[in-house]
Amino acid sequence: MEEKIRQNLYQYLLSRGKIDERMPECPDLEDKWPELAQAYLPDGIREFNAYPTVSLGWVMFIGMAMATYWDKDWERYGQTPNIYEQMRNQRGFDCLDEYILEDVLHMKGDGLKQLNDLVAECASRTNNALIHAHLEPGTPEAFKAYVACLHQLYLMGMAVQLKRLGYHMELTD
């Protein structure tokens, strides 16, 4: 499931020019995933039935925020305990997207709308894949698939933001 989601999102974002052909390798951010996932899961699971694309999409925004923090001052942000809770508590879970877009990424106007639409499309594609996987709700398999989807959305958010920040992933000789 995770590889299928990765390929779908990768192809979509690559076709839109939002990521490079070579995905970034950023161990600092990848190492933060287990901590972020553990903190996010209670909120994400609670919201999934009523708002699946929100539950999925917010993690992509978190990946973007983490990439920004990495670029800005990782010595500081990398040591911040409960960084997800700190982001969420700024405006609450429902407005996490607005907080990240406006206060972390400093987006406005058309750029904000375009980035929001991009995340919405990625979340919709991911939710569609979950629906078509025909997983029985509440099962361990459904939970594992959900976490796999969150992981890929986090990584794609990270990749999109790193490219936006000017990092380009190319093979060197």
Beta strands, then each sheet from edge to edge (+ up, - down):
end
